[in-house]
Amino acid sequence: MRPIEERDTDALVGLFADPELSRYHRRDLTNADQVRALAASWRAHEGPPGTGVFVVERDGRMAGVAHLRVSTELPGDVLECGWYLAREHWGTGLAREVATALLDTGLALRDAVFAIVDAANARARRFTERLGFLDVGGGDHYGAPHRILVAFGSGPAHPSGVHHVELWVADLAAAEKTFGWLFTQLGWHEYQRWERGVSWRRGSGYVVVEDSPARTGDRHERTAPGINHLALHAGTRADVDRVTAAAPAHGWRLMFADRHPHAGGPDHYAAYLENADGFEVELVAHQ
């Protein structure tokens, strides 16, 4: 994602030519003049550092547009986020990646981030709730009935929980291919990178993968004293199934296949995966 620029106007007109994208918008954004006017107002945004309207690009092409800004609809100095993605990217995990990046930025600035969703847009409401937003009420906003959802963070002044986990690996490139793909599928984003390591972040916590010069061994052994596995929230059961099906092509094998997806018990829906370096992850579906 990058800040919107004047050169993006024609691509935005093309993006919103699909009427489905403005189905719940107060303006008819299939009208090119409406899009040009809206793009000009987006470029004129002024707000706290890290906020604004952003173009979402994938493979060098515009995939959508997203925003994180002080709300003009809600009282107080609160941040509101939202996004529009071309239909070809629906169901690919890109929306989760974009929303997570917005949340990470917003929750570093405020204790909460809000989303205002059209009351008739049930699909968007379900997706927003899966991201961890809570429905806290409704009202007339943007000229129509909307639901108000909020995601809370610990806030920059009150950190809590796990700060980060660091994994030492013998082959950084191989580890990055498996862990990088997996974290991206789960809505994490790359957070830090240096010569011998990389990290991925979701919310206030992150995981580091590093080939440290102080490393004394060549292989991780999960049954030895130390870390046995990472257990990660993976969304719905369908999300767990989707990632599990794609995982073998990205260096992961399914463990306990004869008991999948209930290897952790009859009431626990999860996938247990292992990469070639012996690292195990557990992908847990919410109940």
C-alpha positions as CSV (number, residue, x, y, z in Angstrom):
1,M,0.0,0.0,0.0
2,R,1.1,3.5,-0.8
3,P,-0.4,7.0,-0.5
4,I,-2.8,7.9,-3.3
5,E,-1.4,10.2,-6.0
6,E,-2.9,12.2,-8.9
7,R,-1.5,9.6,-11.4
8,D,-3.9,7.0,-9.9
9,T,-7.1,8.8,-11.0
10,D,-7.6,6.8,-14.3
11,A,-6.9,3.5,-12.6
12,L,-9.5,4.4,-9.9
13,V,-12.0,5.2,-12.6
14,G,-11.4,1.7,-14.0
15,L,-11.6,0.1,-10.6
16,F,-15.0,1.6,-9.8
17,A,-16.4,0.9,-13.2
18,D,-17.5,-2.3,-11.6
19,P,-20.9,-1.3,-10.0
20,E,-20.5,-4.0,-7.3
21,L,-17.7,-1.9,-5.7
22,S,-20.0,1.1,-5.1
23,R,-23.2,-0.9,-4.4
24,Y,-23.2,0.4,-0.8
25,H,-21.7,3.8,-1.5
26,R,-23.8,7.0,-1.3
27,R,-22.3,8.0,-4.7
28,D,-22.6,6.2,-8.1
29,L,-18.9,5.6,-8.6
30,T,-19.5,4.1,-12.0
31,N,-19.7,7.8,-13.0
32,A,-16.1,8.8,-13.8
33,D,-16.6,12.4,-12.7
34,Q,-17.8,11.2,-9.3
35,V,-14.6,9.1,-8.9
36,R,-12.4,12.0,-10.0
37,A,-14.0,14.3,-7.4
38,L,-13.7,11.7,-4.7
39,A,-10.0,11.0,-5.6
40,A,-9.3,14.7,-5.3
41,S,-10.8,14.8,-1.8
42,W,-8.8,11.7,-0.9
43,R,-5.5,13.4,-2.0
44,A,-6.3,16.4,0.0
45,H,-6.6,14.4,3.3
46,E,-4.7,15.8,6.3
47,G,-4.3,13.8,9.4
48,P,-1.9,12.1,11.9
49,P,1.2,10.5,10.4
50,G,0.5,7.1,9.0
51,T,-3.1,7.9,8.2
52,G,-4.7,8.8,4.8
53,V,-6.0,7.1,1.7
54,F,-3.8,4.4,0.2
55,V,-3.7,2.6,-3.2
56,V,-3.4,-1.2,-2.9
57,E,-1.1,-2.7,-5.5
58,R,-0.5,-6.3,-6.5
59,D,2.0,-7.2,-9.1
60,G,2.4,-3.6,-10.1
61,R,-1.3,-3.1,-10.8
62,M,-4.0,-1.3,-8.8
63,A,-6.0,-3.9,-6.8
64,G,-8.0,-1.5,-4.6
65,V,-8.0,1.5,-2.3
66,A,-8.0,1.6,1.5
67,H,-8.2,4.3,4.1
68,L,-7.3,4.9,7.8
69,R,-8.3,8.4,8.9
70,V,-9.9,10.4,11.6
71,S,-13.6,9.7,11.3
72,T,-15.9,12.5,10.0
73,E,-19.0,10.4,11.1
74,L,-18.2,9.4,14.7
75,P,-17.7,11.8,17.7
76,G,-14.3,12.4,19.1
77,D,-10.8,12.0,17.7
78,V,-11.3,8.4,16.6
79,L,-9.8,6.5,13.6
80,E,-11.9,4.8,11.0
81,C,-10.7,2.3,8.4
82,G,-12.2,0.8,5.2
83,W,-11.2,-0.7,1.9
84,Y,-12.4,-1.5,-1.6
85,L,-10.8,-4.3,-3.6
86,A,-11.4,-5.4,-7.2
87,R,-13.6,-8.5,-7.4
88,E,-10.7,-10.6,-8.9
89,H,-9.0,-10.3,-5.5
90,W,-12.0,-11.3,-3.4
91,G,-11.3,-14.6,-1.5
92,T,-7.6,-14.4,-2.1
93,G,-6.6,-13.2,1.4
94,L,-5.6,-9.8,0.2
95,A,-8.5,-8.1,2.1
96,R,-7.3,-9.6,5.3
97,E,-3.7,-8.5,4.6
98,V,-4.9,-4.9,3.9
99,A,-7.2,-4.8,6.9
100,T,-4.4,-6.1,9.2
101,A,-2.0,-3.5,8.0
102,L,-4.6,-0.8,8.7
103,L,-5.3,-2.2,12.1
104,D,-1.6,-2.5,13.0
105,T,-1.0,1.2,12.1
106,G,-4.3,2.4,13.8
107,L,-3.8,0.5,17.0
108,A,-0.3,1.9,17.3
109,L,-1.9,5.4,17.3
110,R,-5.1,4.8,19.2
111,D,-6.5,2.3,21.7
112,A,-9.3,1.4,19.1
113,V,-10.0,1.5,15.4
114,F,-13.6,1.8,14.0
115,A,-15.3,0.4,10.9
116,I,-18.6,1.7,9.6
117,V,-20.4,-0.9,7.5
118,D,-23.6,-0.5,5.6
119,A,-26.4,-2.3,7.5
120,A,-27.4,-4.2,4.3
121,N,-23.8,-5.4,3.6
122,A,-23.9,-8.7,5.5
123,R,-20.9,-10.1,3.8
124,A,-18.7,-7.2,4.8
125,R,-20.0,-7.3,8.4
126,R,-19.2,-11.0,8.7
127,F,-15.7,-10.4,7.3
128,T,-15.1,-7.5,9.7
129,E,-16.2,-9.5,12.7
130,R,-13.8,-12.3,11.7
131,L,-11.0,-9.7,11.9
132,G,-11.9,-9.2,15.6
133,F,-14.2,-6.2,15.3
134,L,-17.1,-6.0,17.7
135,D,-20.5,-4.7,16.6
136,V,-21.3,-1.9,19.1
137,G,-24.4,-0.3,17.6
138,G,-25.9,1.4,14.6
139,G,-27.1,4.7,13.2
140,D,-27.4,6.8,10.1
141,H,-24.0,7.5,8.6
142,Y,-23.0,8.4,5.0
143,G,-26.6,8.9,4.2
144,A,-27.9,5.4,5.1
145,P,-28.2,3.0,8.0
146,H,-24.8,1.6,9.1
147,R,-23.4,-0.7,11.8
148,I,-20.6,0.6,13.9
149,L,-17.8,-2.0,14.7
150,V,-14.7,-1.5,16.8
151,A,-11.4,-3.3,17.3
152,F,-9.6,-2.7,20.5
153,G,-5.8,-2.8,21.1
154,S,-3.8,-2.5,24.2
155,G,-2.6,0.9,23.1
156,P,1.0,2.1,22.9
157,A,1.1,3.1,26.6
158,H,-0.3,-0.2,27.9
159,P,1.4,-3.2,26.2
160,S,0.3,-6.7,27.3
161,G,0.5,-10.3,26.2
162,V,3.3,-11.8,24.1
163,H,5.6,-9.2,22.6
164,H,7.4,-11.5,20.1
165,V,8.7,-15.0,19.5
166,E,12.1,-15.5,17.9
167,L,13.0,-18.7,16.0
168,W,16.6,-19.5,15.0
169,V,17.0,-21.4,11.7
170,A,19.9,-22.9,9.8
171,D,18.5,-21.9,6.4
172,L,17.0,-18.5,6.3
173,A,15.9,-18.6,2.7
174,A,14.1,-21.9,3.1
175,A,12.5,-20.8,6.4
176,E,11.3,-17.5,4.8
177,K,9.6,-19.4,1.9
178,T,7.5,-21.5,4.3
179,F,6.9,-19.1,7.1
180,G,6.5,-16.1,4.9
181,W,3.8,-17.8,2.8
182,L,2.0,-19.1,5.8
183,F,2.0,-15.8,7.8
184,T,0.8,-13.9,4.7
185,Q,-2.1,-16.4,4.2
186,L,-3.1,-15.8,7.8
187,G,-3.2,-12.0,7.4
188,W,0.2,-11.2,8.9
189,H,2.6,-8.7,7.1
190,E,6.3,-8.4,6.9
191,Y,7.5,-6.2,9.8
192,Q,11.3,-6.1,9.9
193,R,14.1,-7.3,7.6
194,W,17.9,-7.4,8.0
195,E,20.8,-9.4,6.6
196,R,20.2,-12.5,8.8
197,G,16.6,-12.3,9.6
198,V,13.0,-11.3,8.9
199,S,9.9,-10.9,11.0
200,W,6.1,-10.9,10.4
201,R,3.6,-9.1,12.5
202,R,-0.1,-9.3,13.4
203,G,-1.6,-6.8,15.8
204,S,0.9,-6.0,18.6
205,G,2.9,-9.3,18.5
206,Y,5.3,-10.6,15.9
207,V,7.5,-13.6,15.1
208,V,11.2,-13.4,14.1
209,V,13.0,-15.9,11.9
210,E,16.7,-15.5,12.2
211,D,19.9,-17.2,11.2
212,S,21.9,-15.9,14.1
213,P,25.7,-15.9,14.1
214,A,25.5,-17.3,17.6
215,R,23.5,-20.4,16.5
216,T,25.3,-23.6,17.5
217,G,23.1,-26.3,15.9
218,D,21.9,-27.1,12.4
219,R,18.4,-28.4,12.9
220,H,15.4,-27.6,15.1
221,E,14.2,-30.5,17.2
222,R,10.7,-29.9,18.4
223,T,10.7,-32.9,20.8
224,A,13.8,-31.6,22.7
225,P,13.5,-29.0,25.5
226,G,12.5,-25.7,24.0
227,I,9.7,-24.6,21.7
228,N,7.5,-27.4,20.5
229,H,5.3,-25.5,18.1
230,L,3.6,-22.2,17.3
231,A,-0.2,-22.2,17.6
232,L,-1.8,-19.5,15.4
233,H,-5.4,-18.2,15.0
234,A,-6.4,-19.1,11.4
235,G,-10.0,-17.8,11.1
236,T,-12.9,-20.0,10.3
237,R,-12.9,-23.7,9.6
238,A,-13.1,-22.9,5.9
239,D,-9.9,-20.7,6.3
240,V,-8.1,-23.6,8.0
241,D,-9.1,-25.9,5.2
242,R,-8.1,-23.5,2.5
243,V,-4.6,-22.9,3.9
244,T,-4.1,-26.6,4.7
245,A,-5.0,-27.6,1.1
246,A,-2.4,-25.1,-0.3
247,A,0.3,-25.7,2.3
248,P,2.1,-28.7,0.6
249,A,2.9,-26.6,-2.4
250,H,4.7,-24.2,-0.1
251,G,6.9,-26.6,1.9
252,W,4.5,-27.8,4.6
253,R,3.2,-31.3,5.3
254,L,0.1,-32.2,7.2
255,M,0.8,-34.0,10.5
256,F,-1.5,-36.5,12.2
257,A,-3.4,-36.8,8.9
258,D,-5.4,-39.8,10.1
259,R,-7.0,-37.6,12.9
260,H,-7.2,-34.3,11.0
261,P,-8.9,-31.9,11.6
262,H,-9.5,-33.1,15.2
263,A,-6.0,-34.2,16.2
264,G,-6.3,-31.9,19.2
265,G,-9.6,-33.4,20.4
266,P,-13.2,-33.7,19.1
267,D,-14.0,-30.1,19.9
268,H,-10.8,-28.6,18.6
269,Y,-10.7,-27.9,14.8
270,A,-7.1,-27.3,13.7
271,A,-4.4,-28.3,11.3
272,Y,-0.9,-29.3,12.4
273,L,1.8,-28.6,9.8
274,E,5.6,-29.2,9.7
275,N,8.2,-27.9,7.3
276,A,11.3,-29.5,6.1
277,D,13.4,-27.9,8.9
278,G,11.2,-29.6,11.6
279,F,9.2,-26.6,12.7
280,E,5.6,-27.3,13.6
281,V,2.7,-24.9,13.5
282,E,-0.9,-25.4,14.6
283,L,-3.6,-23.5,12.7
284,V,-6.6,-23.1,15.0
285,A,-10.1,-22.3,13.8
286,H,-12.3,-20.1,16.1
287,Q,-15.3,-21.8,17.5
